[in-house]
Amino acid sequence: MNDARAALRELAAALRALHHRLLLATQKSFEKLHGRVDGPGALLQLAVHDPLFAWLRPLSRTVALLDELADAEQVGSPDFARAAAEVAELVDENSEFRAAYLVYLQSEPDVVIAHADLRKLIARAASPAPVVGR
């Protein structure tokens, strides 16, 4: 497996972990309003159809796209850099996503940890590769 493919899979895993934490946090918010969610199947239906979960859908799509890219026949460092930039744009600049994200980022420790892990990978993509042989 090449380094770019491994890096993409690592980025996808970090984003998936963040998504999971945000899904659970949103579930807690939902349950405060509507009562207990009856299992993973019901949670999946809420994530797909309920307006309270709509803000998470761009993140869900991005996770799926990263998985697809990691499985592509040809994957290189520019693909990883571009994917990391798109993830950074989603968490930093997408106003529909960002507003709800900040609420959970400020109130859920598990979300903060997952965010920090993701940020490390994004920073790695943004930093220039070291020059070998100097």
ABEGO torsion letter per residue (X at the ends): XBAAAAAAAAAAAAAAAAAAAAAAAAAAAAAAAAEBBBEAAAAAAAAAABAAAAAAAAAAAAAAAAAAAAABABBBAAAAAAAAAAAAAAAAABAAAAAAAAAAAAABAAAAAAAAAAAAAAAAAABBBBBBGX
